[in-house]
Amino acid sequence: MASSSPVRDTLAHLRIEGLSASYADRRVLTDVSFVVPAGARTALIGENGTGKSTLLHIIAGDLQADSGAVRAFRPGGADVRIGLLRQEATVPANTSVGSVIETAVARVRAAGRDVERAGSLLAAGPDHEHELRFAAALETAELLDAWNIDTRIAKTLAGLGLEHVELADDAAALSGGQQSRLALAALLLSAPDVLLLDEPTNHLDDAAAQHLVEELENWSAPVLFASHDRAFLDDTATALVDLDPAPLLHADCGDLVQDGNGSGIGVTRFTGTYTDYLQARRDARVRWEQQFADEQSRLKKLRASVTESQTVGKPERGPKTEARASKKFYSDRNAKVVARRVGDARSRLEELEDRQIRKPPRELSFAGIPLPGRTTVPGKTVIDAARIGLTGRLSAASMSIRQGEQWLVTGSNGTGKSTLLQLLAGALEPTTGAVQRTRGLRIGLLTQHAGIPDPHERGPSRTLVRAYEDAIGTGRAAAVPLTAFGLFAPRDLQRPLDSVSRGQEQRLALAIVLAEMPDVLLLDEPTNHLSLLLVTQLEESLADYPGTVVIASHDRWLRRNWKGRTLHLESQ
């Protein structure tokens, strides 16, 4: 939404007040409160499963919270329109690209027509009511930038890499990535009063991501988004809201303290860049752990003190020369001293127990990539691809991949990065060129939209552990259990597959690929959907992996720090 000169007091604000939400098997949000004012760009961060998408869907009205309130309001009390970009965005069937766009801008075009109608009435003769109507219509049209809507349509489609898509094309026939970008374009052009984005850069290349950054920098309405994209967070967010557990008082947590990382209670709000927050969060975690350890040590000493203070000295023994009548005096005096000391110790103990901080939940920590199951020869060519291509998806590309090498495949959307990895893995056959692989080579491929195989047709209610066993076999699952990867909190292992988040499903797909201990690991956009912490840990593990790794990625943060070999694909 262009912000030529909007009147600030007509803009919406978003307020979340004490919001809590749960599913049948778990609580995901507890007492969440924060504000996103007009012009702010607030990022939601946190582990997979902490409720980022749930919160966005509640705000959009798709889901109902257990308690709390969502207030999207204007100071003047006018209605507020909320727009949400979903992670798996789709477009209506049997609808053209042009229809999707025109539906999105219908309100903007109507605002322009309202000005024309109000102007015609005003031109017919002076009338106070007509003047007010014209002023209101003009203010709305200016706020929506109605006069430049056609220019904005062309700019938005080009900026998101859709300039070559024909408006008459069937929108449902577009690729998944194109549909997601079309949904984003439609949302931006519709100019909602509150903008919600769930992983908006998943299908954006560098140029499209930069276009979105520029759009949001000029966006006058409140923006709330969830993203795994570290460069995008740094470039875009004016504030961060962390849904991971925070150091609250134990007494305030009640029975909501969970094992594993899980959902937090309340939120941690930080104003600054994601890079700054990383260090601030690490420091805060160290302080939390130290404070908890110190308090537990003091509690242990105070409890021991209460016990030890039950007696003072040896009351049964008075002075050797004391008379029988004086024994009562010493006994009474000892009882008073004991009572006073016990009372003081108990008072200090109760005070500390009331204000002790909650125990820091165990943070998920990726345990690393299992080593390939056999000895390999460093430097030996394991995959040789000679000018391989696939009609309509990949122009001729060549790679000679040696054992132990690490490759990064880059390129804009549509250049065939995903197709190349599938050709290398043997999941697709090239229409031109050839691929030679070392005999017996074990290749593991993690795709962007990794479906979890269901060979026994157990249905979506099967648990994560059962789905893991079904995919790799009970023997392999026993040798490399799902718990070995550190990807899930213990309480999540028995959850039905249809109740987990998109990120948790991708974690399971990653574990299935790694469990086979591949000689060559092919990862297609591995930073999509995974939490920020896991992505960082995965990158660190890849650096020490003795096998061969090929990654296709648009992740700018990953590319900035890449030290291996690079293949850049050009547009066809």
Protein Blocks (a to p, Z undefined) as FASTA:
>chain_A
ZZfbacfklpccdddehiacddfkbcfbghiacdddehiacddeddehilpmmmmmmmno
paccfbdcdddddfklpacddddddfbacddehiafklmmmmmmmmmmmmmmmmmmmmmm
mmnoccfklmmmmmmmmmmmmmnommlmmmmmmmmmmmnopmmpcfkbcfklpcfklmmm
mmmmmmmmnopabdcdehkllmccfklmmmmmmmmmmpmbdcddddfblklmmmmmmbdc
dfbdcdddfklnmmmbcghjkjcehjdddeddfklmmmmmmmmmmmmmmmmmmmmmmmmm
mmmmmmmmmpgcjfklccfkbcfklmmmmmmmmmmmmmmmmmmmmmmmmmmmmmpccddd
dddddebjcddfbdcdehiafbdcehiacehkaccddddddehiacddeddehilmmmmm
mmmnopaccfedcddddehiacddddfklccddfkonojmbcfklmmmmmnojklmmmmg
fklnopacfklmmpcfklccfklmmmmmmmmmmmnopabdcdehklgopafklmmmmmmm
mmmpmbdcddddfbfklmmmpcbdcdddddZZ
